[in-house]
Amino acid sequence: LKNNYKFVEVRDEDGELINKNEDKYSIVIDKNTRNIIRVYYEKVYTLSITKLVNDYDPNNEDMTRFFQFQVKLKDLNNNPVSGVYHYKLNNGSEINEIQFNNQGIANINLKHNQTIKFIDLPKFINYKVTEINTDGFVVEITKPDNQVEVNYTTGYYQLNSNQSVQFLNITEYILPETGSSAGLILSIVVVLLLGTPVVNILYPFAKKVCKLVLN
C-alpha cells in the first residue's frame, strides 16, 4: 500500500465485520439490493535502523562484516508482540517479511551504510533495538529523541511518529588505567623533554567530532 497505510479489516454497511476465511473476505450479495462494503486502513509509523562504521575501511574484515541486531517488541501492557511484519532495505522498493517470535524478538543483520525500515509495525508499540556483536568497537547511538550516547541498546521507545535510530561503531582504543602513577610520571617526563602539552599525552586517541544527521 502507498503512503504507509496498513490494511485493517472489511465491514458491511451496518458496520458488521465481514466473514474472513483463509485470508479472504466473503459476503453474500443480494442482487436486488444495494450492497456496500467498507475497507478500513490505518496510517502507520515507520522505524528505521541505520548501521555505520567510523573510518570505514573496505579492506578491514571487521568493518565489512554483518553486524547483528536484536529488535524486541512489547505492547502497552508490557506483553510481547509476535507475528510477521514487513520492511524495506536502503529505501528500495522490494518489501520483505520478518518474523517476531512469541517473545517479541527478531534478529536482523546490517552492514556499514545499510538501513532497514519497518513499514507496518503496530502504532504506539514499544520497541528496543540492541546491537549484539560489538567486540572491538565502541557503539555510539543516536536515538529517536536525538540523544547521542555510548551504549549498545536504545532502551524502550514508543513508536508514536516516524522514527530513526543510528548505530555508529568506533574502533575501541585501550587507554592507561585511571590513577596509574607510572603513566602520569611518563607523561610529565615527556612534557619536560619535548614540551608537548599534557593533554595530548594523556589522551592520544581522542575521538573525532562527527556531525550525525538523521532523515
N, C-alpha and C positions, 0 to 999 in steps of 0.2 A: 504494500500500500504506500502511496505517496504521502509526503508531508508528515511522516512519523505518526500515522494513525494505526491503531490496533483494533482488529475485529473483536467484537464482544458477543453479540447474540442476535437472534431474529425473533421478532414477536408479531402477533397479528394485530388487526386494527383495534382490538379491545385491550391490547397490552399483554395478552397471554403468551407465554413462551411457546414457540412452535416446536414440535417434537424433533428431537435430534437423534439420529441413528447412524452410527459409523461415520461420524464427522460430516454427515449430510443432513440438511434440514428438510422436513417434508410437511406438507399441508394439503388437506383435501379441498379441492376447488369446486365451488358451485357455479356452473356456467350461467345460471340465471341471475346471479347477484354480483355486485361489485366486490372484488377481493383485493385487499390491501395488506401488504406485509411491511414491517418496519425493520430495517437493518441498522444495527447500532455499532458505532465505532467510538473509540475514545482517543484523545490526544495523549501520547506517551512521551516521557522524557528519555534522553539518551545518556549513556555513561561511556566515556572514552578513557582508555588507559594507554598511555604512551611510554615507550621504553627508549632511553638514551644512554649512551656511554660517553663519558667525558674524555677528550683527546683520543677519539676513536682511531684505532689502527687496524686496517683490514688484514694485516699480516699477523695479528695477535689473536691466537685461537680463543683466549679467554674473553676477548671482546666481540668476536664474530659468532659465538655460540648462541643457542637459545637460552633465554632466561625464563625461569618458571615462576608463575604467579598463582596464588590461590584466591578465588573470589568466593565470598560467603554471603548468603542472603538470609535475612530474617524479616518477618512481618512486624506489624506494630505491636503485636502481643509477644514478641521475642521468640516466636516459633520459626523453625527452619522452613524455607520456601524451596520446593523442588519443582522439577519439570523441565521441559525443553524450551529454550529461548534462542534468539537469533542475533547475529552480529555481522558487521562488515569489517573488512581488514583494509587499512590505509585508504579509507573513503572510496573503496571500489564499489562496483555495482552488484557484485555477487553476494548473496545472502547465505550465511552458513548457520548450521544448528549447533547448539551446545547443550549438554545435559547436566543439570544440577541434581545431585543425588539426594537421598532422603535426609541428609544432614545440611542441605542447602549449600553444598560445596561443589565447585567446578574448578579444574586446573587449566591454565592457558599458558602457551609458550610464545614469547616475543623476542625478536632480535632487535639490535640497535636501529632506531629510527622507524620502528613499526608502531602502529596504533590500532587497537581493537575498539570498535564502537558497538556497544549493545543497543539494540534499537527497539526492544519490546519488553523490557523488564517492567514488573508491576509498578505503577506510580506510587510514590511515597514509601517504597520499600527501603529497608535499612541494609546497607551493604558494607563490606570490609574487603580491602584489597591488600594482600601481603606478598611481598617478593620473597621467594623461598631460598634460592641458591645464590647467596650474596658473598660467598667466600672470596677474599681478595679485594673486596670493594667496600667503600663507604657509600650508603644509599641516601641520596637527598631527595625527599618527596615534596612536590608542590601539590597541595591539597585543594579541594573544591573551593574553600574559602580563601585561597591564595596564600595560606600559611606555608612557609617553607621550613622544613626541619630535617635533621639527620635521624633516620628511623628506618624501619623495614616494613611498616604497615600504616595504613591510613587511619586505623581505628574505624568505628562505625559512623557512617554518614547516611542521612536520609535523602533519597532521590526525589527532591522537590523542585528540580529545574534541570535543564540540560547541563550536565556536569562533566568535568575532566580532572584526571589526576595524572601526574607525571613522575616517573621514577628515573632519576639520573644517577648512574653508577660512576663513582670516582675511585681511582686507584688508591688503595689504602697504604698510607705511609706509617711506619713504626717510629715514634718519637721517643727520646730518652724518658725514663720513668720520672714522674713528678718527685721533686725533693732529692734528686741524685746530686750529692755534693761533688762527685767526680766530674759530672757533666758541667756543673757551674764553674769549677776551677778551670777546666779545659777551656770554657768559653772566655773566661777572664784572661787567661794566658794568651789566647789567640787575639783578643782585642788589644792587649798591650803590645804584641808583636806586630800586628798588621794594621791596627787602627780600625778594624771592622766593627760596625755598630753591633751592640749586644743582641738586638732584636733579630738580626739576620743569622746569628749563630744559634740562638735558641729555637728559632722557627724556620729552618731551612726549607721546609716543604709547604709553605703557606698556599692554600688552595686559591686558584684564580677566581676572580669575581666574575660571575656569569649572570646575564640577564635572561630570565626564563619567561617566555610568552606562551600562554595557552589560548587557543582559539575557542 
